[in-house]
């Protein structure tokens, strides 16, 4: 397994930026942040099925707005 440096987390900024999210949305968002941090190019794929899996959501729970 590849080693990745620790991910810095400024809790005051994170909480301020995510206060509008539900608990489910917060968990999914944080998981996607971690996946992004661990990806070498720091990008997420443009693939809703993969993103749902990374966020540990069913495809039905993973709804993207604005597409």
CHARMM-style PDB file with segment names, atoms N, HN, CA, C and O in Angstrom:
ATOM      1  N   UNK     1       0.850  -1.187   0.000  1.00  0.00      PROA
ATOM      2  CA  UNK     1       0.000   0.000   0.000  1.00  0.00      PROA
ATOM      3  C   UNK     1       0.885   1.237   0.000  1.00  0.00      PROA
ATOM      4  O   UNK     1       1.861   1.319   0.746  1.00  0.00      PROA
ATOM      5  N   UNK     2       0.539   2.176  -0.830  1.00  0.00      PROA
ATOM      6  HN  UNK     2      -0.254   2.109  -1.436  1.00  0.00      PROA
ATOM      7  CA  UNK     2       1.308   3.417  -0.917  1.00  0.00      PROA
ATOM      8  C   UNK     2       1.132   4.236   0.350  1.00  0.00      PROA
ATOM      9  O   UNK     2       0.071   4.224   0.974  1.00  0.00      PROA
ATOM     10  N   UNK     3       2.172   4.936   0.712  1.00  0.00      PROA
ATOM     11  HN  UNK     3       3.034   4.946   0.205  1.00  0.00      PROA
ATOM     12  CA  UNK     3       2.088   5.812   1.878  1.00  0.00      PROA
ATOM     13  C   UNK     3       1.769   7.227   1.429  1.00  0.00      PROA
ATOM     14  O   UNK     3       2.341   7.734   0.464  1.00  0.00      PROA
ATOM     15  N   UNK     4       0.858   7.848   2.135  1.00  0.00      PROA
ATOM     16  HN  UNK     4       0.393   7.436   2.919  1.00  0.00      PROA
ATOM     17  CA  UNK     4       0.468   9.213   1.850  1.00  0.00      PROA
ATOM     18  C   UNK     4       0.708  10.046   3.097  1.00  0.00      PROA
ATOM     19  O   UNK     4       0.532   9.551   4.210  1.00  0.00      PROA
ATOM     20  N   UNK     5       1.105  11.293   2.935  1.00  0.00      PROA
ATOM     21  HN  UNK     5       1.248  11.696   2.031  1.00  0.00      PROA
ATOM     22  CA  UNK     5       1.281  12.140   4.112  1.00  0.00      PROA
ATOM     23  C   UNK     5      -0.066  12.419   4.774  1.00  0.00      PROA
ATOM     24  O   UNK     5      -1.121  12.275   4.157  1.00  0.00      PROA
ATOM     25  N   UNK     6      -0.008  12.811   6.009  1.00  0.00      PROA
ATOM     26  HN  UNK     6       0.849  12.929   6.511  1.00  0.00      PROA
ATOM     27  CA  UNK     6      -1.227  13.162   6.735  1.00  0.00      PROA
ATOM     28  C   UNK     6      -1.957  14.281   6.005  1.00  0.00      PROA
ATOM     29  O   UNK     6      -1.335  15.152   5.396  1.00  0.00      PROA
ATOM     30  N   UNK     7      -3.267  14.247   6.074  1.00  0.00      PROA
ATOM     31  HN  UNK     7      -3.773  13.540   6.568  1.00  0.00      PROA
ATOM     32  CA  UNK     7      -4.081  15.281   5.446  1.00  0.00      PROA
ATOM     33  C   UNK     7      -4.377  16.358   6.487  1.00  0.00      PROA
ATOM     34  O   UNK     7      -5.014  16.071   7.501  1.00  0.00      PROA
ATOM     35  N   UNK     8      -3.929  17.582   6.256  1.00  0.00      PROA
ATOM     36  HN  UNK     8      -3.412  17.815   5.433  1.00  0.00      PROA
ATOM     37  CA  UNK     8      -4.231  18.640   7.220  1.00  0.00      PROA
ATOM     38  C   UNK     8      -5.725  18.958   7.208  1.00  0.00      PROA
ATOM     39  O   UNK     8      -6.364  18.960   6.156  1.00  0.00      PROA
ATOM     40  N   UNK     9      -6.260  19.222   8.374  1.00  0.00      PROA
ATOM     41  HN  UNK     9      -5.741  19.220   9.229  1.00  0.00      PROA
ATOM     42  CA  UNK     9      -7.680  19.541   8.481  1.00  0.00      PROA
ATOM     43  C   UNK     9      -7.833  20.715   9.441  1.00  0.00      PROA
ATOM     44  O   UNK     9      -7.598  20.584  10.642  1.00  0.00      PROA
ATOM     45  N   UNK    10      -8.228  21.856   8.898  1.00  0.00      PROA
ATOM     46  HN  UNK    10      -8.418  21.962   7.922  1.00  0.00      PROA
ATOM     47  CA  UNK    10      -8.507  23.032   9.719  1.00  0.00      PROA
ATOM     48  C   UNK    10      -9.973  22.941  10.105  1.00  0.00      PROA
ATOM     49  O   UNK    10     -10.858  23.291   9.324  1.00  0.00      PROA
ATOM     50  N   UNK    11     -10.217  22.467  11.319  1.00  0.00      PROA
ATOM     51  HN  UNK    11      -9.498  22.183  11.953  1.00  0.00      PROA
ATOM     52  CA  UNK    11     -11.574  22.138  11.731  1.00  0.00      PROA
ATOM     53  C   UNK    11     -12.510  23.335  11.724  1.00  0.00      PROA
ATOM     54  O   UNK    11     -13.682  23.190  11.378  1.00  0.00      PROA
ATOM     55  N   UNK    12     -12.026  24.511  12.096  1.00  0.00      PROA
ATOM     56  HN  UNK    12     -11.074  24.629  12.377  1.00  0.00      PROA
ATOM     57  CA  UNK    12     -12.908  25.684  12.097  1.00  0.00      PROA
ATOM     58  C   UNK    12     -13.385  26.006  10.684  1.00  0.00      PROA
ATOM     59  O   UNK    12     -14.566  26.287  10.481  1.00  0.00      PROA
ATOM     60  N   UNK    13     -12.493  25.969   9.720  1.00  0.00      PROA
ATOM     61  HN  UNK    13     -11.534  25.741   9.885  1.00  0.00      PROA
ATOM     62  CA  UNK    13     -12.862  26.242   8.327  1.00  0.00      PROA
ATOM     63  C   UNK    13     -13.744  25.126   7.774  1.00  0.00      PROA
ATOM     64  O   UNK    13     -14.725  25.395   7.081  1.00  0.00      PROA
ATOM     65  N   UNK    14     -13.399  23.877   8.075  1.00  0.00      PROA
ATOM     66  HN  UNK    14     -12.601  23.658   8.638  1.00  0.00      PROA
ATOM     67  CA  UNK    14     -14.190  22.758   7.574  1.00  0.00      PROA
ATOM     68  C   UNK    14     -15.625  22.838   8.087  1.00  0.00      PROA
ATOM     69  O   UNK    14     -16.573  22.714   7.311  1.00  0.00      PROA
ATOM     70  N   UNK    15     -15.782  23.043   9.381  1.00  0.00      PROA
ATOM     71  HN  UNK    15     -15.012  23.144  10.011  1.00  0.00      PROA
ATOM     72  CA  UNK    15     -17.132  23.118   9.954  1.00  0.00      PROA
ATOM     73  C   UNK    15     -17.902  24.323   9.424  1.00  0.00      PROA
ATOM     74  O   UNK    15     -19.104  24.225   9.179  1.00  0.00      PROA
ATOM     75  N   UNK    16     -17.230  25.454   9.244  1.00  0.00      PROA
ATOM     76  HN  UNK    16     -16.253  25.534   9.442  1.00  0.00      PROA
ATOM     77  CA  UNK    16     -17.899  26.637   8.698  1.00  0.00      PROA
ATOM     78  C   UNK    16     -18.354  26.392   7.264  1.00  0.00      PROA
ATOM     79  O   UNK    16     -19.432  26.837   6.867  1.00  0.00      PROA
ATOM     80  N   UNK    17     -17.540  25.691   6.490  1.00  0.00      PROA
ATOM     81  HN  UNK    17     -16.665  25.330   6.812  1.00  0.00      PROA
ATOM     82  CA  UNK    17     -17.863  25.445   5.083  1.00  0.00      PROA
ATOM     83  C   UNK    17     -18.884  24.337   4.877  1.00  0.00      PROA
ATOM     84  O   UNK    17     -19.474  24.243   3.800  1.00  0.00      PROA
ATOM     85  N   UNK    18     -19.108  23.493   5.884  1.00  0.00      PROA
ATOM     86  HN  UNK    18     -18.629  23.569   6.758  1.00  0.00      PROA
ATOM     87  CA  UNK    18     -20.008  22.354   5.704  1.00  0.00      PROA
ATOM     88  C   UNK    18     -21.219  22.394   6.634  1.00  0.00      PROA
ATOM     89  O   UNK    18     -21.925  21.395   6.768  1.00  0.00      PROA
ATOM     90  N   UNK    19     -21.466  23.530   7.273  1.00  0.00      PROA
ATOM     91  HN  UNK    19     -20.893  24.342   7.164  1.00  0.00      PROA
ATOM     92  CA  UNK    19     -22.563  23.604   8.248  1.00  0.00      PROA
ATOM     93  C   UNK    19     -23.933  23.389   7.608  1.00  0.00      PROA
ATOM     94  O   UNK    19     -24.886  23.040   8.304  1.00  0.00      PROA
ATOM     95  N   UNK    20     -24.044  23.590   6.316  1.00  0.00      PROA
ATOM     96  HN  UNK    20     -23.270  23.873   5.751  1.00  0.00      PROA
ATOM     97  CA  UNK    20     -25.323  23.413   5.621  1.00  0.00      PROA
ATOM     98  C   UNK    20     -25.595  21.955   5.232  1.00  0.00      PROA
ATOM     99  O   UNK    20     -26.699  21.632   4.794  1.00  0.00      PROA
ATOM    100  N   UNK    21     -24.614  21.084   5.383  1.00  0.00      PROA
ATOM    101  HN  UNK    21     -23.717  21.347   5.739  1.00  0.00      PROA
ATOM    102  CA  UNK    21     -24.758  19.700   4.950  1.00  0.00      PROA
ATOM    103  C   UNK    21     -25.473  18.853   6.000  1.00  0.00      PROA
ATOM    104  O   UNK    21     -25.343  19.082   7.203  1.00  0.00      PROA
ATOM    105  N   UNK    22     -26.228  17.874   5.519  1.00  0.00      PROA
ATOM    106  HN  UNK    22     -26.334  17.688   4.542  1.00  0.00      PROA
ATOM    107  CA  UNK    22     -26.816  16.898   6.425  1.00  0.00      PROA
ATOM    108  C   UNK    22     -25.709  15.954   6.891  1.00  0.00      PROA
ATOM    109  O   UNK    22     -24.593  15.998   6.375  1.00  0.00      PROA
ATOM    110  N   UNK    23     -26.016  15.111   7.852  1.00  0.00      PROA
ATOM    111  HN  UNK    23     -26.923  15.075   8.272  1.00  0.00      PROA
ATOM    112  CA  UNK    23     -25.024  14.154   8.336  1.00  0.00      PROA
ATOM    113  C   UNK    23     -24.578  13.229   7.209  1.00  0.00      PROA
ATOM    114  O   UNK    23     -23.385  12.956   7.075  1.00  0.00      PROA
ATOM    115  N   UNK    24     -25.512  12.744   6.401  1.00  0.00      PROA
ATOM    116  HN  UNK    24     -26.481  12.966   6.510  1.00  0.00      PROA
ATOM    117  CA  UNK    24     -25.171  11.877   5.282  1.00  0.00      PROA
ATOM    118  C   UNK    24     -24.296  12.612   4.259  1.00  0.00      PROA
ATOM    119  O   UNK    24     -23.306  12.061   3.777  1.00  0.00      PROA
ATOM    120  N   UNK    25     -24.658  13.840   3.934  1.00  0.00      PROA
ATOM    121  HN  UNK    25     -25.462  14.288   4.325  1.00  0.00      PROA
ATOM    122  CA  UNK    25     -23.871  14.631   2.979  1.00  0.00      PROA
ATOM    123  C   UNK    25     -22.485  14.926   3.529  1.00  0.00      PROA
ATOM    124  O   UNK    25     -21.499  14.889   2.793  1.00  0.00      PROA
ATOM    125  N   UNK    26     -22.411  15.216   4.807  1.00  0.00      PROA
ATOM    126  HN  UNK    26     -23.212  15.247   5.404  1.00  0.00      PROA
ATOM    127  CA  UNK    26     -21.120  15.497   5.441  1.00  0.00      PROA
ATOM    128  C   UNK    26     -20.197  14.285   5.334  1.00  0.00      PROA
ATOM    129  O   UNK    26     -19.028  14.421   4.973  1.00  0.00      PROA
ATOM    130  N   UNK    27     -20.718  13.111   5.646  1.00  0.00      PROA
ATOM    131  HN  UNK    27     -21.668  13.000   5.940  1.00  0.00      PROA
ATOM    132  CA  UNK    27     -19.907  11.900   5.567  1.00  0.00      PROA
ATOM    133  C   UNK    27     -19.433  11.616   4.151  1.00  0.00      PROA
ATOM    134  O   UNK    27     -18.268  11.282   3.937  1.00  0.00      PROA
ATOM    135  N   UNK    28     -20.333  11.749   3.186  1.00  0.00      PROA
ATOM    136  HN  UNK    28     -21.280  12.020   3.359  1.00  0.00      PROA
ATOM    137  CA  UNK    28     -19.970  11.511   1.788  1.00  0.00      PROA
ATOM    138  C   UNK    28     -18.922  12.514   1.317  1.00  0.00      PROA
ATOM    139  O   UNK    28     -17.962  12.145   0.640  1.00  0.00      PROA
ATOM    140  N   UNK    29     -19.108  13.777   1.675  1.00  0.00      PROA
ATOM    141  HN  UNK    29     -19.887  14.077   2.224  1.00  0.00      PROA
ATOM    142  CA  UNK    29     -18.160  14.821   1.279  1.00  0.00      PROA
ATOM    143  C   UNK    29     -16.783  14.550   1.866  1.00  0.00      PROA
ATOM    144  O   UNK    29     -15.771  14.663   1.173  1.00  0.00      PROA
ATOM    145  N   UNK    30     -16.747  14.194   3.137  1.00  0.00      PROA
ATOM    146  HN  UNK    30     -17.569  14.102   3.700  1.00  0.00      PROA
ATOM    147  CA  UNK    30     -15.455  13.946   3.781  1.00  0.00      PROA
ATOM    148  C   UNK    30     -14.755  12.742   3.147  1.00  0.00      PROA
ATOM    149  O   UNK    30     -13.542  12.772   2.940  1.00  0.00      PROA
ATOM    150  N   UNK    31     -15.505  11.689   2.838  1.00  0.00      PROA
ATOM    151  HN  UNK    31     -16.490  11.664   3.006  1.00  0.00      PROA
ATOM    152  CA  UNK    31     -14.901  10.535   2.172  1.00  0.00      PROA
ATOM    153  C   UNK    31     -14.327  10.921   0.812  1.00  0.00      PROA
ATOM    154  O   UNK    31     -13.252  10.454   0.435  1.00  0.00      PROA
ATOM    155  N   UNK    32     -15.036  11.771   0.076  1.00  0.00      PROA
ATOM    156  HN  UNK    32     -15.909  12.151   0.381  1.00  0.00      PROA
ATOM    157  CA  UNK    32     -14.517  12.218  -1.225  1.00  0.00      PROA
ATOM    158  C   UNK    32     -13.277  13.086  -1.065  1.00  0.00      PROA
ATOM    159  O   UNK    32     -12.371  13.026  -1.897  1.00  0.00      PROA
ATOM    160  N   UNK    33     -13.224  13.894  -0.008  1.00  0.00      PROA
ATOM    161  HN  UNK    33     -13.960  13.943   0.667  1.00  0.00      PROA
ATOM    162  CA  UNK    33     -12.006  14.670   0.270  1.00  0.00      PROA
ATOM    163  C   UNK    33     -10.813  13.750   0.518  1.00  0.00      PROA
ATOM    164  O   UNK    33      -9.717  13.994   0.014  1.00  0.00      PROA
ATOM    165  N   UNK    34     -11.033  12.699   1.294  1.00  0.00      PROA
ATOM    166  HN  UNK    34     -11.924  12.501   1.703  1.00  0.00      PROA
ATOM    167  CA  UNK    34      -9.953  11.761   1.598  1.00  0.00      PROA
ATOM    168  C   UNK    34      -9.492  11.043   0.330  1.00  0.00      PROA
ATOM    169  O   UNK    34      -8.291  10.884   0.110  1.00  0.00      PROA
ATOM    170  N   UNK    35     -10.439  10.610  -0.503  1.00  0.00      PROA
ATOM    171  HN  UNK    35     -11.414  10.740  -0.324  1.00  0.00      PROA
ATOM    172  CA  UNK    35     -10.075   9.951  -1.758  1.00  0.00      PROA
ATOM    173  C   UNK    35      -9.266  10.906  -2.633  1.00  0.00      PROA
ATOM    174  O   UNK    35      -8.261  10.516  -3.229  1.00  0.00      PROA
ATOM    175  N   UNK    36      -9.708  12.148  -2.703  1.00  0.00      PROA
ATOM    176  HN  UNK    36     -10.523  12.465  -2.219  1.00  0.00      PROA
ATOM    177  CA  UNK    36      -8.979  13.151  -3.493  1.00  0.00      PROA
ATOM    178  C   UNK    36      -7.568  13.326  -2.965  1.00  0.00      PROA
ATOM    179  O   UNK    36      -6.619  13.390  -3.746  1.00  0.00      PROA
ATOM    180  N   UNK    37      -7.419  13.402  -1.669  1.00  0.00      PROA
ATOM    181  HN  UNK    37      -8.191  13.350  -1.035  1.00  0.00      PROA
ATOM    182  CA  UNK    37      -6.102  13.589  -1.045  1.00  0.00      PROA
ATOM    183  C   UNK    37      -5.174  12.415  -1.363  1.00  0.00      PROA
ATOM    184  O   UNK    37      -3.973  12.603  -1.558  1.00  0.00      PROA
ATOM    185  N   UNK    38      -5.729  11.220  -1.414  1.00  0.00      PROA
ATOM    186  HN  UNK    38      -6.705  11.068  -1.256  1.00  0.00      PROA
ATOM    187  CA  UNK    38      -4.917  10.024  -1.632  1.00  0.00      PROA
ATOM    188  C   UNK    38      -4.644   9.744  -3.112  1.00  0.00      PROA
ATOM    189  O   UNK    38      -3.852   8.859  -3.433  1.00  0.00      PROA
ATOM    190  N   UNK    39      -5.286  10.482  -4.008  1.00  0.00      PROA
ATOM    191  HN  UNK    39      -5.929  11.201  -3.747  1.00  0.00      PROA
ATOM    192  CA  UNK    39      -5.077  10.306  -5.434  1.00  0.00      PROA
ATOM    193  C   UNK    39      -3.868  11.142  -5.858  1.00  0.00      PROA
ATOM    194  O   UNK    39      -3.737  12.306  -5.479  1.00  0.00      PROA
ATOM    195  N   UNK    40      -3.001  10.536  -6.640  1.00  0.00      PROA
ATOM    196  HN  UNK    40      -3.108   9.591  -6.949  1.00  0.00      PROA
ATOM    197  CA  UNK    40      -1.755  11.209  -7.000  1.00  0.00      PROA
ATOM    198  C   UNK    40      -1.957  12.539  -7.712  1.00  0.00      PROA
ATOM    199  O   UNK    40      -1.210  13.484  -7.459  1.00  0.00      PROA
ATOM    200  N   UNK    41      -2.945  12.639  -8.596  1.00  0.00      PROA
ATOM    201  HN  UNK    41      -3.551  11.871  -8.802  1.00  0.00      PROA
ATOM    202  CA  UNK    41      -3.157  13.903  -9.303  1.00  0.00      PROA
ATOM    203  C   UNK    41      -4.186  14.797  -8.610  1.00  0.00      PROA
ATOM    204  O   UNK    41      -4.554  15.846  -9.139  1.00  0.00      PROA
ATOM    205  N   UNK    42      -4.654  14.382  -7.417  1.00  0.00      PROA
ATOM    206  HN  UNK    42      -4.355  13.530  -6.986  1.00  0.00      PROA
ATOM    207  CA  UNK    42      -5.591  15.174  -6.595  1.00  0.00      PROA
ATOM    208  C   UNK    42      -6.866  15.537  -7.354  1.00  0.00      PROA
ATOM    209  O   UNK    42      -7.391  16.643  -7.222  1.00  0.00      PROA
ATOM    210  N   UNK    43      -7.354  14.582  -8.155  1.00  0.00      PROA
ATOM    211  HN  UNK    43      -6.928  13.684  -8.263  1.00  0.00      PROA
ATOM    212  CA  UNK    43      -8.582  14.800  -8.917  1.00  0.00      PROA
ATOM    213  C   UNK    43      -9.504  13.607  -8.730  1.00  0.00      PROA
ATOM    214  O   UNK    43      -9.050  12.478  -8.545  1.00  0.00      PROA
ATOM    215  N   UNK    44     -10.804  13.871  -8.782  1.00  0.00      PROA
ATOM    216  HN  UNK    44     -11.173  14.788  -8.933  1.00  0.00      PROA
ATOM    217  CA  UNK    44     -11.801  12.811  -8.759  1.00  0.00      PROA
ATOM    218  C   UNK    44     -12.228  12.512 -10.188  1.00  0.00      PROA
ATOM    219  O   UNK    44     -12.201  13.402 -11.038  1.00  0.00      PROA
ATOM    220  N   UNK    45     -12.621  11.273 -10.466  1.00  0.00      PROA
ATOM    221  HN  UNK    45     -12.643  10.550  -9.776  1.00  0.00      PROA
ATOM    222  CA  UNK    45     -13.058  10.933 -11.821  1.00  0.00      PROA
ATOM    223  C   UNK    45     -14.426  11.535 -12.133  1.00  0.00      PROA
ATOM    224  O   UNK    45     -15.222  11.796 -11.232  1.00  0.00      PROA
ATOM    225  N   UNK    46     -14.681  11.748 -13.400  1.00  0.00      PROA
ATOM    226  HN  UNK    46     -14.034  11.536 -14.132  1.00  0.00      PROA
ATOM    227  CA  UNK    46     -15.991  12.208 -13.853  1.00  0.00      PROA
ATOM    228  C   UNK    46     -16.845  10.973 -14.119  1.00  0.00      PROA
ATOM    229  O   UNK    46     -17.222  10.691 -15.257  1.00  0.00      PROA
ATOM    230  N   UNK    47     -17.139  10.249 -13.050  1.00  0.00      PROA
ATOM    231  HN  UNK    47     -16.833  10.478 -12.126  1.00  0.00      PROA
ATOM    232  CA  UNK    47     -17.844   8.971 -13.151  1.00  0.00      PROA
ATOM    233  C   UNK    47     -18.718   8.827 -11.908  1.00  0.00      PROA
ATOM    234  O   UNK    47     -18.221   8.531 -10.821  1.00  0.00      PROA
ATOM    235  N   UNK    48     -20.016   9.039 -12.076  1.00  0.00      PROA
ATOM    236  HN  UNK    48     -20.420   9.280 -12.958  1.00  0.00      PROA
ATOM    237  CA  UNK    48     -20.930   9.034 -10.933  1.00  0.00      PROA
ATOM    238  C   UNK    48     -20.957   7.696 -10.196  1.00  0.00      PROA
ATOM    239  O   UNK    48     -21.112   7.676  -8.975  1.00  0.00      PROA
ATOM    240  N   UNK    49     -20.811   6.587 -10.905  1.00  0.00      PROA
ATOM    241  HN  UNK    49     -20.685   6.603 -11.897  1.00  0.00      PROA
ATOM    242  CA  UNK    49     -20.815   5.279 -10.244  1.00  0.00      PROA
ATOM    243  C   UNK    49     -19.604   5.132  -9.331  1.00  0.00      PROA
ATOM    244  O   UNK    49     -19.727   4.643  -8.208  1.00  0.00      PROA
ATOM    245  N   UNK    50     -18.444   5.551  -9.807  1.00  0.00      PROA
ATOM    246  HN  UNK    50     -18.344   5.949 -10.719  1.00  0.00      PROA
ATOM    247  CA  UNK    50     -17.239   5.487  -8.965  1.00  0.00      PROA
ATOM    248  C   UNK    50     -17.354   6.436  -7.780  1.00  0.00      PROA
ATOM    249  O   UNK    50     -16.998   6.078  -6.658  1.00  0.00      PROA
ATOM    250  N   UNK    51     -17.849   7.641  -8.026  1.00  0.00      PROA
ATOM    251  HN  UNK    51     -18.138   7.932  -8.938  1.00  0.00      PROA
ATOM    252  CA  UNK    51     -17.988   8.611  -6.941  1.00  0.00      PROA
ATOM    253  C   UNK    51     -18.952   8.109  -5.874  1.00  0.00      PROA
ATOM    254  O   UNK    51     -18.702   8.278  -4.681  1.00  0.00      PROA
ATOM    255  N   UNK    52     -20.043   7.497  -6.294  1.00  0.00      PROA
ATOM    256  HN  UNK    52     -20.246   7.359  -7.263  1.00  0.00      PROA
ATOM    257  CA  UNK    52     -20.991   6.923  -5.335  1.00  0.00      PROA
ATOM    258  C   UNK    52     -20.311   5.852  -4.504  1.00  0.00      PROA
ATOM    259  O   UNK    52     -20.502   5.788  -3.290  1.00  0.00      PROA
ATOM    260  N   UNK    53     -19.527   5.020  -5.145  1.00  0.00      PROA
ATOM    261  HN  UNK    53     -19.372   5.072  -6.131  1.00  0.00      PROA
ATOM    262  CA  UNK    53     -18.817   3.959  -4.420  1.00  0.00      PROA
ATOM    263  C   UNK    53     -17.804   4.559  -3.449  1.00  0.00      PROA
ATOM    264  O   UNK    53     -17.715   4.117  -2.304  1.00  0.00      PROA
ATOM    265  N   UNK    54     -17.042   5.557  -3.888  1.00  0.00      PROA
ATOM    266  HN  UNK    54     -17.114   5.916  -4.819  1.00  0.00      PROA
ATOM    267  CA  UNK    54     -16.070   6.203  -3.002  1.00  0.00      PROA
ATOM    268  C   UNK    54     -16.762   6.822  -1.791  1.00  0.00      PROA
ATOM    269  O   UNK    54     -16.226   6.792  -0.683  1.00  0.00      PROA
ATOM    270  N   UNK    55     -17.950   7.381  -2.001  1.00  0.00      PROA
ATOM    271  HN  UNK    55     -18.386   7.405  -2.900  1.00  0.00      PROA
ATOM    272  CA  UNK    55     -18.691   8.033  -0.923  1.00  0.00      PROA
ATOM    273  C   UNK    55     -19.508   7.035  -0.105  1.00  0.00      PROA
ATOM    274  O   UNK    55     -20.192   7.409   0.848  1.00  0.00      PROA
ATOM    275  N   UNK    56     -19.428   5.754  -0.491  1.00  0.00      PROA
ATOM    276  HN  UNK    56     -18.873   5.449  -1.265  1.00  0.00      PROA
ATOM    277  CA  UNK    56     -20.158   4.678   0.188  1.00  0.00      PROA
ATOM    278  C   UNK    56     -21.669   4.908   0.161  1.00  0.00      PROA
ATOM    279  O   UNK    56     -22.378   4.708   1.147  1.00  0.00      PROA
ATOM    280  N   UNK    57     -22.121   5.334  -1.008  1.00  0.00      PROA
ATOM    281  HN  UNK    57     -21.546   5.497  -1.809  1.00  0.00      PROA
ATOM    282  CA  UNK    57     -23.542   5.558  -1.251  1.00  0.00      PROA
ATOM    283  C   UNK    57     -24.002   4.637  -2.366  1.00  0.00      PROA
ATOM    284  O   UNK    57     -23.205   4.197  -3.194  1.00  0.00      PROA
ATOM    285  N   UNK    58     -25.286   4.354  -2.380  1.00  0.00      PROA
ATOM    286  HN  UNK    58     -25.934   4.712  -1.708  1.00  0.00      PROA
ATOM    287  CA  UNK    58     -25.842   3.631  -3.518  1.00  0.00      PROA
ATOM    288  C   UNK    58     -25.952   4.625  -4.677  1.00  0.00      PROA
ATOM    289  O   UNK    58     -25.986   5.834  -4.447  1.00  0.00      PROA
ATOM    290  N   UNK    59     -26.008   4.138  -5.906  1.00  0.00      PROA
ATOM    291  HN  UNK    59     -25.980   3.156  -6.093  1.00  0.00      PROA
ATOM    292  CA  UNK    59     -26.196   5.068  -7.024  1.00  0.00      PROA
ATOM    293  C   UNK    59     -27.451   5.933  -6.847  1.00  0.00      PROA
ATOM    294  O   UNK    59     -27.470   7.089  -7.270  1.00  0.00      PROA
ATOM    295  N   UNK    60     -28.485   5.381  -6.231  1.00  0.00      PROA
ATOM    296  HN  UNK    60     -28.469   4.442  -5.887  1.00  0.00      PROA
ATOM    297  CA  UNK    60     -29.704   6.159  -5.997  1.00  0.00      PROA
ATOM    298  C   UNK    60     -29.518   7.261  -4.964  1.00  0.00      PROA
ATOM    299  O   UNK    60     -30.171   8.302  -5.041  1.00  0.00      PROA
ATOM    300  N   UNK    61     -28.634   7.041  -4.000  1.00  0.00      PROA
ATOM    301  HN  UNK    61     -28.103   6.195  -3.937  1.00  0.00      PROA
ATOM    302  CA  UNK    61     -28.375   8.069  -2.996  1.00  0.00      PROA
ATOM    303  C   UNK    61     -27.462   9.164  -3.542  1.00  0.00      PROA
ATOM    304  O   UNK    61     -27.527  10.314  -3.105  1.00  0.00      PROA
ATOM    305  N   UNK    62     -26.620   8.800  -4.493  1.00  0.00      PROA
ATOM    306  HN  UNK    62     -26.568   7.867  -4.848  1.00  0.00      PROA
ATOM    307  CA  UNK    62     -25.671   9.755  -5.048  1.00  0.00      PROA
ATOM    308  C   UNK    62     -26.342  10.546  -6.155  1.00  0.00      PROA
ATOM    309  O   UNK    62     -26.466  10.067  -7.282  1.00  0.00      PROA
ATOM    310  N   UNK    63     -26.764  11.726  -5.843  1.00  0.00      PROA
ATOM    311  HN  UNK    63     -26.663  12.116  -4.928  1.00  0.00      PROA
ATOM    312  CA  UNK    63     -27.456  12.576  -6.809  1.00  0.00      PROA
ATOM    313  C   UNK    63     -26.593  13.806  -7.055  1.00  0.00      PROA
ATOM    314  O   UNK    63     -26.232  14.520  -6.120  1.00  0.00      PROA
ATOM    315  N   UNK    64     -26.271  14.043  -8.301  1.00  0.00      PROA
ATOM    316  HN  UNK    64     -26.564  13.462  -9.061  1.00  0.00      PROA
ATOM    317  CA  UNK    64     -25.461  15.198  -8.653  1.00  0.00      PROA
ATOM    318  C   UNK    64     -26.384  16.254  -9.239  1.00  0.00      PROA
ATOM    319  O   UNK    64     -27.128  15.985 -10.181  1.00  0.00      PROA
ATOM    320  N   UNK    65     -26.333  17.443  -8.683  1.00  0.00      PROA
ATOM    321  HN  UNK    65     -25.728  17.661  -7.917  1.00  0.00      PROA
ATOM    322  CA  UNK    65     -27.152  18.537  -9.222  1.00  0.00      PROA
ATOM    323  C   UNK    65     -26.283  19.397 -10.126  1.00  0.00      PROA
ATOM    324  O   UNK    65     -25.065  19.469  -9.961  1.00  0.00      PROA
ATOM    325  N   UNK    66     -26.916  20.032 -11.060  1.00  0.00      PROA
ATOM    326  HN  UNK    66     -27.905  19.974 -11.194  1.00  0.00      PROA
ATOM    327  CA  UNK    66     -26.191  20.956 -11.933  1.00  0.00      PROA
ATOM    328  C   UNK    66     -25.521  20.287 -13.112  1.00  0.00      PROA
ATOM    329  O   UNK    66     -24.755  20.940 -13.820  1.00  0.00      PROA
ATOM    330  N   UNK    67     -25.773  19.025 -13.350  1.00  0.00      PROA
ATOM    331  HN  UNK    67     -26.395  18.495 -12.774  1.00  0.00      PROA
ATOM    332  CA  UNK    67     -25.172  18.347 -14.504  1.00  0.00      PROA
ATOM    333  C   UNK    67     -26.112  18.386 -15.666  1.00  0.00      PROA
ATOM    334  OT1 UNK    67     -25.792  17.868 -16.736  1.00  0.00      PROA
TER     335      UNK     67
END
